[in-house]
Amino acid sequence: QVQLVESGGGLVQAGGSLGLSCAASGRTFSRYSMGWFRQAPGKEREFVAAINWSGFNTAYTDSVKHRFTISRDNAKDTVYLQMDSLKPEDTAVYYCAAGSNYYTSAEDDYDYWGQGTQVTVSS
């Protein structure tokens, strides 16, 4: 089992920045690929970003490329999502997830999920 706890959400104005953290406990963190997903009100949960076990490989959905950065610190069992140039459409609950497969955008490839943290971007 892997337990994931997100933090860092909040309210920010459009154009601002916010950094999310996801702390893992349980099994060896470095064994897992990690992903960030989000769910806006009335919408399905969608992929945001993913990173492989070493941190050398990353993937992003098109709408956040060049604005969001995913990273990880295996010594701290933590994955991060730095969000810059935020837009109102980034408003959502953000979830981190851990999976034992190759880092992907598919929810089904992730085995463990956090509770989520709210990000609200005002216009």
The first five atom37 places (N, CA, C, CB, O) and aatype in JSON, in Angstrom:
{
  "aatype": [5, 19, 5, 10, 19, 6, 15, 7, 7, 7, 10, 19, 5, 0, 7, 7, 15, 10, 7, 10, 15, 4, 0, 0, 15, 7, 1, 16, 13, 15, 1, 18, 15, 12, 7, 17, 13, 1, 5, 0, 14, 7, 11, 6, 1, 6, 13, 19, 0, 0, 9, 2, 17, 15, 7, 13, 2, 16, 0, 18, 16, 3, 15, 19, 11, 8, 1, 13, 16, 9, 15, 1, 3, 2, 0, 11, 3, 16, 19, 18, 10, 5, 12, 3, 15, 10, 11, 14, 6, 3, 16, 0, 19, 18, 18, 4, 0, 0, 7, 15, 2, 18, 18, 16, 15, 0, 6, 3, 3, 18, 3, 18, 17, 7, 5, 7, 16, 5, 19, 16, 19, 15, 15],
  "atom_mask": [
    [1, 1, 1, 1, 1],
    [1, 1, 1, 1, 1],
    [1, 1, 1, 1, 1],
    [1, 1, 1, 1, 1],
    [1, 1, 1, 1, 1],
    [1, 1, 1, 1, 1],
    [1, 1, 1, 1, 1],
    [1, 1, 1, 0, 1],
    [1, 1, 1, 0, 1],
    [1, 1, 1, 0, 1],
    [1, 1, 1, 1, 1],
    [1, 1, 1, 1, 1],
    [1, 1, 1, 1, 1],
    [1, 1, 1, 1, 1],
    [1, 1, 1, 0, 1],
    [1, 1, 1, 0, 1],
    [1, 1, 1, 1, 1],
    [1, 1, 1, 1, 1],
    [1, 1, 1, 0, 1],
    [1, 1, 1, 1, 1],
    [1, 1, 1, 1, 1],
    [1, 1, 1, 1, 1],
    [1, 1, 1, 1, 1],
    [1, 1, 1, 1, 1],
    [1, 1, 1, 1, 1],
    [1, 1, 1, 0, 1],
    [1, 1, 1, 1, 1],
    [1, 1, 1, 1, 1],
    [1, 1, 1, 1, 1],
    [1, 1, 1, 1, 1],
    [1, 1, 1, 1, 1],
    [1, 1, 1, 1, 1],
    [1, 1, 1, 1, 1],
    [1, 1, 1, 1, 1],
    [1, 1, 1, 0, 1],
    [1, 1, 1, 1, 1],
    [1, 1, 1, 1, 1],
    [1, 1, 1, 1, 1],
    [1, 1, 1, 1, 1],
    [1, 1, 1, 1, 1],
    [1, 1, 1, 1, 1],
    [1, 1, 1, 0, 1],
    [1, 1, 1, 1, 1],
    [1, 1, 1, 1, 1],
    [1, 1, 1, 1, 1],
    [1, 1, 1, 1, 1],
    [1, 1, 1, 1, 1],
    [1, 1, 1, 1, 1],
    [1, 1, 1, 1, 1],
    [1, 1, 1, 1, 1],
    [1, 1, 1, 1, 1],
    [1, 1, 1, 1, 1],
    [1, 1, 1, 1, 1],
    [1, 1, 1, 1, 1],
    [1, 1, 1, 0, 1],
    [1, 1, 1, 1, 1],
    [1, 1, 1, 1, 1],
    [1, 1, 1, 1, 1],
    [1, 1, 1, 1, 1],
    [1, 1, 1, 1, 1],
    [1, 1, 1, 1, 1],
    [1, 1, 1, 1, 1],
    [1, 1, 1, 1, 1],
    [1, 1, 1, 1, 1],
    [1, 1, 1, 1, 1],
    [1, 1, 1, 1, 1],
    [1, 1, 1, 1, 1],
    [1, 1, 1, 1, 1],
    [1, 1, 1, 1, 1],
    [1, 1, 1, 1, 1],
    [1, 1, 1, 1, 1],
    [1, 1, 1, 1, 1],
    [1, 1, 1, 1, 1],
    [1, 1, 1, 1, 1],
    [1, 1, 1, 1, 1],
    [1, 1, 1, 1, 1],
    [1, 1, 1, 1, 1],
    [1, 1, 1, 1, 1],
    [1, 1, 1, 1, 1],
    [1, 1, 1, 1, 1],
    [1, 1, 1, 1, 1],
    [1, 1, 1, 1, 1],
    [1, 1, 1, 1, 1],
    [1, 1, 1, 1, 1],
    [1, 1, 1, 1, 1],
    [1, 1, 1, 1, 1],
    [1, 1, 1, 1, 1],
    [1, 1, 1, 1, 1],
    [1, 1, 1, 1, 1],
    [1, 1, 1, 1, 1],
    [1, 1, 1, 1, 1],
    [1, 1, 1, 1, 1],
    [1, 1, 1, 1, 1],
    [1, 1, 1, 1, 1],
    [1, 1, 1, 1, 1],
    [1, 1, 1, 1, 1],
    [1, 1, 1, 1, 1],
    [1, 1, 1, 1, 1],
    [1, 1, 1, 0, 1],
    [1, 1, 1, 1, 1],
    [1, 1, 1, 1, 1],
    [1, 1, 1, 1, 1],
    [1, 1, 1, 1, 1],
    [1, 1, 1, 1, 1],
    [1, 1, 1, 1, 1],
    [1, 1, 1, 1, 1],
    [1, 1, 1, 1, 1],
    [1, 1, 1, 1, 1],
    [1, 1, 1, 1, 1],
    [1, 1, 1, 1, 1],
    [1, 1, 1, 1, 1],
    [1, 1, 1, 1, 1],
    [1, 1, 1, 1, 1],
    [1, 1, 1, 0, 1],
    [1, 1, 1, 1, 1],
    [1, 1, 1, 0, 1],
    [1, 1, 1, 1, 1],
    [1, 1, 1, 1, 1],
    [1, 1, 1, 1, 1],
    [1, 1, 1, 1, 1],
    [1, 1, 1, 1, 1],
    [1, 1, 1, 1, 1],
    [1, 1, 1, 1, 1]
  ],
  "atom_positions": [
    [[0.83, -1.19, 0.0], [0.0, 0.0, 0.0], [0.86, 1.24, 0.0], [-0.94, 0.0, 1.2], [1.93, 1.28, 0.61]],
    [[0.39, 2.26, -0.69], [1.03, 3.57, -0.7], [-0.02, 4.59, -0.29], [1.65, 3.9, -2.1], [-1.12, 4.62, -0.86]],
    [[0.3, 5.4, 0.67], [-0.59, 6.49, 1.08], [-0.05, 7.79, 0.5], [-0.72, 6.57, 2.64], [1.14, 8.08, 0.56]],
    [[-0.96, 8.58, -0.06], [-0.58, 9.83, -0.71], [-1.37, 10.98, -0.09], [-0.83, 9.77, -2.24], [-2.59, 10.89, 0.08]],
    [[-0.68, 12.05, 0.24], [-1.33, 13.22, 0.82], [-0.88, 14.46, 0.06], [-0.99, 13.35, 2.34], [0.3, 14.82, 0.06]],
    [[-1.85, 15.12, -0.6], [-1.56, 16.35, -1.33], [-1.64, 17.56, -0.41], [-2.52, 16.52, -2.51], [-2.37, 17.55, 0.58]],
    [[-0.9, 18.59, -0.76], [-0.97, 19.86, -0.05], [-0.57, 20.97, -1.0], [-0.06, 19.86, 1.21], [0.01, 20.73, -2.06]],
    [[-0.89, 22.21, -0.59], [-0.46, 23.36, -1.37], [-1.54, 24.03, -2.17], [0.0, 0.0, 0.0], [-1.29, 25.05, -2.81]],
    [[-2.74, 23.47, -2.17], [-3.81, 24.11, -2.91], [-4.24, 25.41, -2.27], [0.0, 0.0, 0.0], [-3.83, 25.74, -1.16]],
    [[-5.08, 26.14, -2.99], [-5.57, 27.4, -2.46], [-6.18, 28.27, -3.53], [0.0, 0.0, 0.0], [-6.5, 27.81, -4.62]],
    [[-6.33, 29.54, -3.2], [-6.92, 30.53, -4.1], [-5.82, 31.43, -4.63], [-8.03, 31.36, -3.38], [-4.99, 31.93, -3.87]],
    [[-5.81, 31.63, -5.94], [-4.8, 32.49, -6.56], [-5.44, 33.24, -7.71], [-3.58, 31.65, -7.05], [-6.38, 32.76, -8.34]],
    [[-4.93, 34.41, -8.0], [-5.44, 35.19, -9.12], [-4.88, 34.67, -10.44], [-5.09, 36.68, -8.94], [-3.8, 34.07, -10.48]],
    [[-5.61, 34.9, -11.5], [-5.14, 34.5, -12.82], [-3.77, 35.13, -13.1], [-6.15, 34.91, -13.92], [-3.54, 36.3, -12.79]],
    [[-2.89, 34.34, -13.67], [-1.53, 34.78, -13.93], [-0.56, 34.47, -12.81], [0.0, 0.0, 0.0], [0.65, 34.61, -12.97]],
    [[-1.09, 34.04, -11.7], [-0.26, 33.73, -10.54], [0.28, 32.32, -10.57], [0.0, 0.0, 0.0], [0.1, 31.58, -11.54]],
    [[0.95, 31.95, -9.49], [1.6, 30.64, -9.38], [1.19, 29.95, -8.1], [3.13, 30.78, -9.44], [0.8, 30.58, -7.11]],
    [[1.28, 28.64, -8.15], [0.96, 27.82, -6.99], [1.76, 26.54, -7.1], [-0.57, 27.52, -6.89], [1.94, 26.0, -8.2]],
    [[2.25, 26.04, -5.97], [2.99, 24.79, -5.98], [2.28, 23.74, -5.14], [0.0, 0.0, 0.0], [1.94, 23.98, -3.98]],
    [[2.07, 22.59, -5.73], [1.46, 21.47, -5.02], [2.53, 20.45, -4.64], [0.35, 20.81, -5.88], [3.52, 20.28, -5.35]],
    [[2.31, 19.79, -3.53], [3.18, 18.7, -3.09], [2.33, 17.48, -2.83], [3.99, 19.09, -1.82], [1.15, 17.59, -2.48]],
    [[2.92, 16.32, -2.99], [2.26, 15.07, -2.68], [3.26, 14.19, -1.95], [1.72, 14.36, -3.99], [4.23, 13.72, -2.54]],
    [[3.02, 13.98, -0.68], [3.91, 13.16, 0.15], [3.42, 11.72, 0.18], [4.0, 13.72, 1.58], [2.23, 11.46, 0.39]],
    [[4.34, 10.81, -0.04], [4.0, 9.39, -0.08], [4.57, 8.66, 1.13], [4.52, 8.74, -1.37], [5.62, 9.02, 1.65]],
    [[3.86, 7.66, 1.56], [4.35, 6.79, 2.63], [3.9, 5.37, 2.32], [3.82, 7.25, 4.03], [2.96, 5.14, 1.56]],
    [[4.6, 4.43, 2.91], [4.28, 3.04, 2.65], [5.4, 2.36, 1.89], [0.0, 0.0, 0.0], [6.54, 2.35, 2.35]],
    [[5.1, 1.82, 0.74], [6.1, 1.12, -0.05], [7.1, 2.08, -0.68], [5.42, 0.3, -1.14], [6.9, 3.29, -0.66]],
    [[8.15, 1.56, -1.21], [9.24, 2.36, -1.73], [8.77, 3.3, -2.83], [10.35, 1.46, -2.26], [8.35, 2.87, -3.9]],
    [[8.85, 4.57, -2.53], [8.33, 5.61, -3.42], [9.01, 5.55, -4.79], [8.52, 6.99, -2.8], [8.36, 5.71, -5.82]],
    [[10.31, 5.33, -4.79], [11.06, 5.4, -6.04], [10.7, 4.29, -7.02], [12.53, 5.35, -5.76], [11.12, 4.33, -8.17]],
    [[9.93, 3.31, -6.59], [9.51, 2.25, -7.49], [8.37, 2.69, -8.41], [9.08, 1.04, -6.7], [8.1, 2.04, -9.42]],
    [[7.71, 3.79, -8.07], [6.47, 4.17, -8.74], [6.62, 5.35, -9.67], [5.43, 4.47, -7.73], [7.34, 6.31, -9.39]],
    [[5.93, 5.26, -10.8], [5.68, 6.45, -11.58], [4.59, 7.24, -10.88], [5.28, 6.09, -13.06], [3.73, 6.67, -10.2]],
    [[4.62, 8.54, -11.05], [3.65, 9.41, -10.36], [2.93, 10.28, -11.37], [4.36, 10.28, -9.3], [3.49, 10.69, -12.38]],
    [[1.68, 10.56, -11.06], [0.9, 11.4, -11.95], [0.09, 12.41, -11.17], [0.0, 0.0, 0.0], [-0.23, 12.21, -9.99]],
    [[-0.25, 13.49, -11.83], [-1.2, 14.49, -11.32], [-2.41, 14.5, -12.25], [-0.55, 15.93, -11.22], [-2.27, 14.5, -13.47]],
    [[-3.58, 14.49, -11.65], [-4.83, 14.58, -12.37], [-5.65, 15.7, -11.74], [-5.6, 13.23, -12.35], [-5.34, 16.16, -10.64]],
    [[-6.69, 16.13, -12.44], [-7.56, 17.15, -11.87], [-9.0, 16.92, -12.3], [-7.1, 18.54, -12.28], [-9.27, 16.32, -13.35]],
    [[-9.91, 17.41, -11.48], [-11.33, 17.3, -11.79], [-12.0, 18.63, -11.49], [-12.0, 16.16, -11.0], [-12.06, 19.07, -10.34]],
    [[-12.51, 19.24, -12.53], [-13.24, 20.5, -12.4], [-14.71, 20.18, -12.13], [-13.09, 21.37, -13.69], [-15.18, 19.09, -12.45]],
    [[-15.42, 21.13, -11.54], [-16.85, 20.91, -11.25], [-17.62, 20.52, -12.51], [-17.46, 22.16, -10.63], [-17.54, 21.2, -13.53]],
    [[-18.37, 19.44, -12.41], [-19.2, 19.01, -13.53], [-18.46, 18.33, -14.65], [0.0, 0.0, 0.0], [-19.05, 18.03, -15.69]],
    [[-17.17, 18.08, -14.46], [-16.38, 17.46, -15.53], [-15.73, 16.17, -15.02], [-15.3, 18.43, -16.05], [-15.63, 15.94, -13.81]],
    [[-15.29, 15.36, -15.96], [-14.58, 14.14, -15.59], [-13.15, 14.47, -15.18], [-14.58, 13.14, -16.76], [-12.59, 15.51, -15.56]],
    [[-12.58, 13.59, -14.41], [-11.19, 13.76, -14.01], [-10.3, 13.61, -15.25], [-10.8, 12.73, -12.91], [-10.53, 12.75, -16.1]],
    [[-9.27, 14.46, -15.34], [-8.4, 14.44, -16.51], [-6.94, 14.42, -16.1], [-8.68, 15.64, -17.4], [-6.58, 14.87, -15.01]],
    [[-6.12, 13.9, -16.98], [-4.68, 13.85, -16.78], [-4.07, 15.23, -16.88], [-4.04, 12.91, -17.8], [-4.46, 16.05, -17.72]],
    [[-3.09, 15.48, -16.01], [-2.36, 16.75, -16.06], [-0.89, 16.51, -16.41], [-2.47, 17.48, -14.71], [-0.38, 17.07, -17.38]],
    [[-0.22, 15.68, -15.61], [1.21, 15.47, -15.82], [1.62, 14.15, -15.19], [2.04, 16.65, -15.23], [0.95, 13.64, -14.29]],
    [[2.74, 13.6, -15.67], [3.27, 12.36, -15.12], [4.78, 12.38, -15.15], [2.73, 11.15, -15.89], [5.39, 13.1, -15.94]],
    [[5.38, 11.59, -14.28], [6.84, 11.52, -14.2], [7.24, 10.08, -13.89], [7.4, 12.5, -13.11], [6.57, 9.39, -13.12]],
    [[8.34, 9.65, -14.51], [8.74, 8.26, -14.28], [9.48, 8.13, -12.95], [9.61, 7.75, -15.44], [9.67, 9.12, -12.25]],
    [[9.9, 6.93, -12.62], [10.46, 6.66, -11.3], [11.7, 7.48, -11.01], [10.78, 5.19, -11.17], [11.93, 7.88, -9.87]],
    [[12.51, 7.75, -12.04], [13.78, 8.45, -11.82], [13.63, 9.96, -11.89], [14.8, 8.0, -12.83], [14.5, 10.7, -11.42]],
    [[12.54, 10.42, -12.49], [12.37, 11.85, -12.69], [12.92, 12.36, -14.0], [0.0, 0.0, 0.0], [12.79, 13.54, -14.31]],
    [[13.53, 11.48, -14.78], [14.14, 11.91, -16.03], [13.14, 12.07, -17.17], [15.2, 10.92, -16.44], [13.41, 12.76, -18.15]],
    [[12.0, 11.43, -17.04], [10.99, 11.49, -18.11], [9.69, 12.05, -17.58], [10.76, 10.1, -18.71], [9.21, 11.65, -16.52]],
    [[9.12, 12.99, -18.32], [7.87, 13.61, -17.92], [6.92, 13.71, -19.1], [8.12, 14.99, -17.33], [7.33, 13.62, -20.26]],
    [[5.65, 13.89, -18.8], [4.63, 14.07, -19.83], [3.58, 15.04, -19.31], [3.97, 12.7, -20.22], [3.31, 15.09, -18.11]],
    [[3.0, 15.81, -20.23], [2.01, 16.82, -19.85], [0.86, 16.79, -20.83], [2.65, 18.22, -19.8], [1.03, 16.47, -22.01]],
    [[-0.32, 17.14, -20.34], [-1.41, 17.4, -21.26], [-1.13, 18.73, -21.95], [-2.78, 17.4, -20.51], [-0.47, 19.6, -21.38]],
    [[-1.64, 18.89, -23.16], [-1.29, 20.06, -23.97], [-1.64, 21.38, -23.29], [-1.98, 19.99, -25.3], [-0.92, 22.37, -23.43]],
    [[-2.75, 21.4, -22.56], [-3.23, 22.67, -22.01], [-2.33, 23.22, -20.89], [-4.63, 22.49, -21.48], [-2.46, 24.39, -20.53]],
    [[-1.44, 22.41, -20.35], [-0.57, 22.9, -19.26], [0.9, 22.93, -19.66], [-0.74, 22.02, -18.03], [1.73, 23.37, -18.87]],
    [[1.23, 22.49, -20.86], [2.63, 22.51, -21.3], [3.19, 23.91, -21.24], [2.77, 21.95, -22.72], [2.51, 24.88, -21.61]],
    [[4.42, 24.03, -20.77], [5.15, 25.3, -20.66], [4.61, 26.18, -19.54], [5.08, 26.04, -21.96], [5.09, 27.3, -19.35]],
    [[3.61, 25.69, -18.79], [3.1, 26.44, -17.63], [3.28, 25.64, -16.34], [1.61, 26.78, -17.83], [3.58, 26.22, -15.3]],
    [[3.11, 24.32, -16.42], [3.22, 23.45, -15.25], [4.5, 22.63, -15.36], [1.99, 22.53, -15.13], [4.96, 22.28, -16.45]],
    [[5.08, 22.32, -14.19], [6.27, 21.48, -14.14], [6.11, 20.43, -13.05], [7.55, 22.33, -13.89], [5.86, 20.75, -11.89]],
    [[6.25, 19.18, -13.44], [6.21, 18.09, -12.47], [7.64, 17.69, -12.13], [5.4, 16.88, -13.02], [8.51, 17.66, -13.0]],
    [[7.87, 17.39, -10.88], [9.2, 16.95, -10.44], [9.02, 16.03, -9.23], [10.12, 18.18, -10.1], [7.93, 15.93, -8.67]],
    [[10.09, 15.39, -8.84], [10.02, 14.51, -7.68], [11.35, 14.51, -6.94], [9.65, 13.07, -8.11], [12.41, 14.78, -7.52]],
    [[11.27, 14.21, -5.66], [12.46, 14.06, -4.82], [12.31, 12.72, -4.13], [12.61, 15.25, -3.79], [11.58, 12.6, -3.14]],
    [[13.0, 11.72, -4.63], [12.86, 10.37, -4.08], [13.43, 10.27, -2.67], [13.54, 9.37, -4.98], [13.03, 9.38, -1.91]],
    [[14.34, 11.15, -2.31], [14.87, 11.14, -0.95], [13.82, 11.63, 0.05], [16.13, 12.01, -0.86], [13.88, 11.29, 1.23]],
    [[12.88, 12.42, -0.43], [11.82, 12.95, 0.43], [10.47, 12.29, 0.18], [11.69, 14.44, 0.23], [9.47, 12.66, 0.8]],
    [[10.44, 11.3, -0.73], [9.19, 10.6, -1.04], [8.08, 11.58, -1.42], [8.75, 9.75, 0.15], [6.94, 11.45, -0.97]],
    [[8.43, 12.54, -2.25], [7.49, 13.6, -2.58], [7.54, 13.91, -4.08], [7.8, 14.87, -1.76], [8.6, 13.93, -4.7]],
    [[6.36, 14.15, -4.63], [6.25, 14.63, -6.0], [5.62, 16.01, -5.96], [5.41, 13.65, -6.89], [4.79, 16.31, -5.1]],
    [[6.03, 16.85, -6.89], [5.61, 18.25, -6.91], [4.94, 18.6, -8.24], [6.81, 19.17, -6.65], [5.19, 17.96, -9.26]],
    [[4.1, 19.62, -8.18], [3.55, 20.2, -9.4], [3.62, 21.71, -9.24], [2.07, 19.71, -9.67], [2.85, 22.3, -8.48]],
    [[4.53, 22.33, -9.97], [4.64, 23.78, -9.97], [3.76, 24.32, -11.08], [6.12, 24.24, -10.16], [3.91, 23.95, -12.24]],
    [[2.84, 25.2, -10.73], [1.87, 25.72, -11.68], [2.08, 27.23, -11.82], [0.41, 25.41, -11.22], [1.91, 27.97, -10.85]],
    [[2.44, 27.66, -12.99], [2.66, 29.07, -13.29], [1.65, 29.55, -14.33], [4.1, 29.31, -13.79], [1.02, 28.74, -15.01]],
    [[1.51, 30.85, -14.44], [0.6, 31.46, -15.42], [-0.78, 30.81, -15.34], [1.16, 31.32, -16.85], [-1.36, 30.43, -16.35]],
    [[-1.29, 30.7, -14.14], [-2.55, 30.02, -13.93], [-3.71, 30.75, -14.58], [-2.81, 29.85, -12.47], [-3.73, 31.98, -14.66]],
    [[-4.68, 29.95, -15.04], [-5.87, 30.47, -15.7], [-7.11, 30.0, -14.93], [-5.93, 30.01, -17.2], [-7.05, 29.0, -14.22]],
    [[-8.21, 30.73, -15.06], [-9.44, 30.28, -14.38], [-9.82, 28.84, -14.73], [-10.59, 31.21, -14.72], [-10.37, 28.13, -13.9]],
    [[-9.53, 28.43, -15.95], [-9.88, 27.06, -16.36], [-9.0, 26.0, -15.7], [-9.78, 26.93, -17.86], [-9.25, 24.81, -15.88]],
    [[-7.99, 26.4, -14.95], [-7.2, 25.46, -14.17], [-7.86, 25.13, -12.83], [-5.8, 26.01, -13.94], [-7.38, 24.26, -12.09]],
    [[-8.95, 25.82, -12.52], [-9.66, 25.56, -11.28], [-10.17, 24.13, -11.24], [-10.82, 26.55, -11.12], [-10.88, 23.69, -12.14]],
    [[-9.81, 23.41, -10.19], [-10.16, 22.0, -10.08], [-9.65, 21.45, -8.76], [-9.59, 21.18, -11.27], [-8.88, 22.1, -8.05]],
    [[-10.09, 20.24, -8.45], [-9.45, 19.47, -7.39], [-8.31, 18.68, -8.04], [-10.47, 18.51, -6.65], [-8.52, 17.97, -9.02]],
    [[-7.13, 18.82, -7.49], [-5.95, 18.16, -8.04], [-5.6, 16.93, -7.21], [-4.75, 19.14, -8.1], [-5.53, 16.99, -5.98]],
    [[-5.38, 15.83, -7.9], [-5.06, 14.56, -7.26], [-3.69, 14.07, -7.71], [-6.14, 13.51, -7.58], [-3.33, 14.22, -8.88]],
    [[-2.93, 13.51, -6.8], [-1.73, 12.8, -7.2], [-2.03, 11.3, -7.14], [-0.52, 13.18, -6.3], [-2.89, 10.84, -6.4]],
    [[-1.28, 10.56, -7.96], [-1.5, 9.13, -8.05], [-0.17, 8.42, -8.27], [-2.48, 8.8, -9.19], [0.76, 8.98, -8.83]],
    [[-0.1, 7.19, -7.82], [1.1, 6.36, -7.96], [0.77, 5.1, -8.74], [1.7, 5.99, -6.58], [-0.25, 4.46, -8.5]],
    [[1.63, 4.76, -9.69], [1.4, 3.57, -10.49], [2.69, 2.81, -10.74], [0.0, 0.0, 0.0], [3.77, 3.4, -10.77]],
    [[2.56, 1.51, -10.92], [3.74, 0.69, -11.11], [4.07, 0.48, -12.58], [3.56, -0.64, -10.45], [5.06, -0.18, -12.91]],
    [[3.26, 1.03, -13.45], [3.54, 0.91, -14.88], [4.34, 2.11, -15.37], [2.24, 0.77, -15.68], [4.63, 3.04, -14.63]],
    [[4.69, 2.04, -16.63], [5.34, 3.17, -17.29], [4.48, 4.41, -17.1], [5.57, 2.88, -18.8], [3.25, 4.31, -17.11]],
    [[5.1, 5.57, -16.93], [4.34, 6.79, -16.65], [3.39, 7.07, -17.81], [5.28, 7.99, -16.41], [3.81, 7.22, -18.96]],
    [[2.11, 7.14, -17.49], [1.1, 7.29, -18.53], [0.06, 8.32, -18.14], [0.43, 5.95, -18.82], [0.07, 8.84, -17.02]],
    [[-0.82, 8.6, -19.06], [-1.93, 9.52, -18.81], [-3.21, 8.78, -18.46], [-2.16, 10.4, -20.02], [-4.24, 9.4, -18.21]],
    [[-3.15, 7.46, -18.44], [-4.35, 6.66, -18.21], [-4.6, 6.43, -16.73], [-4.24, 5.32, -18.93], [-3.74, 5.91, -16.01]],
    [[-5.78, 6.81, -16.27], [-6.11, 6.64, -14.86], [-5.99, 5.18, -14.42], [-7.5, 7.14, -14.6], [-5.58, 4.91, -13.29]],
    [[-6.36, 4.26, -15.28], [-6.36, 2.85, -14.92], [-4.96, 2.31, -14.62], [-6.99, 2.04, -16.04], [-4.81, 1.25, -14.01]],
    [[-3.93, 3.03, -15.05], [-2.56, 2.59, -14.81], [-2.04, 3.0, -13.44], [-1.64, 3.14, -15.87], [-0.92, 2.65, -13.06]],
    [[-2.86, 3.73, -12.7], [-2.45, 4.19, -11.38], [-3.2, 3.42, -10.3], [-2.69, 5.72, -11.22], [-4.42, 3.25, -10.37]],
    [[-2.46, 2.96, -9.31], [-3.02, 2.08, -8.3], [-3.42, 2.8, -7.02], [-2.05, 1.01, -7.98], [-4.32, 2.34, -6.31]],
    [[-2.78, 3.9, -6.72], [-3.02, 4.59, -5.46], [-3.29, 6.06, -5.73], [-1.82, 4.42, -4.49], [-2.68, 6.68, -6.61]],
    [[-4.23, 6.61, -4.95], [-4.66, 7.99, -5.17], [-4.72, 8.74, -3.85], [-6.03, 8.02, -5.86], [-5.04, 8.17, -2.8]],
    [[-4.41, 10.04, -3.92], [-4.59, 10.9, -2.77], [-6.02, 11.39, -2.68], [0.0, 0.0, 0.0], [-6.86, 11.07, -3.52]],
    [[-6.29, 12.19, -1.65], [-7.64, 12.71, -1.42], [-7.94, 13.94, -2.26], [-7.82, 13.04, 0.04], [-9.1, 14.29, -2.47]],
    [[-6.9, 14.59, -2.75], [-7.11, 15.77, -3.58], [-6.94, 17.06, -2.8], [0.0, 0.0, 0.0], [-7.13, 17.12, -1.59]],
    [[-6.57, 18.1, -3.54], [-6.45, 19.44, -2.97], [-7.06, 20.43, -3.94], [-4.96, 19.79, -2.66], [-6.85, 20.35, -5.15]],
    [[-7.82, 21.38, -3.41], [-8.57, 22.33, -4.25], [-7.64, 23.45, -4.71], [-9.78, 22.92, -3.47], [-6.9, 24.04, -3.92]],
    [[-7.71, 23.73, -6.0], [-7.04, 24.89, -6.59], [-8.1, 25.75, -7.25], [-5.93, 24.47, -7.63], [-8.85, 25.28, -8.1]],
    [[-8.17, 27.0, -6.85], [-9.14, 27.93, -7.41], [-8.4, 29.14, -7.97], [-10.18, 28.36, -6.35], [-7.64, 29.79, -7.27]],
    [[-8.64, 29.42, -9.24], [-8.01, 30.55, -9.92], [-9.08, 31.57, -10.25], [-7.25, 30.09, -11.21], [-10.01, 31.29, -11.01]],
    [[-8.95, 32.75, -9.68], [-9.94, 33.79, -9.91], [-9.51, 34.67, -11.09], [-10.13, 34.65, -8.64], [-8.33, 34.88, -11.34]],
    [[-10.51, 35.18, -11.79], [-10.22, 36.02, -12.96], [-10.1, 37.49, -12.59], [-11.3, 35.84, -14.03], [-9.86, 38.33, -13.46]]
  ]
}
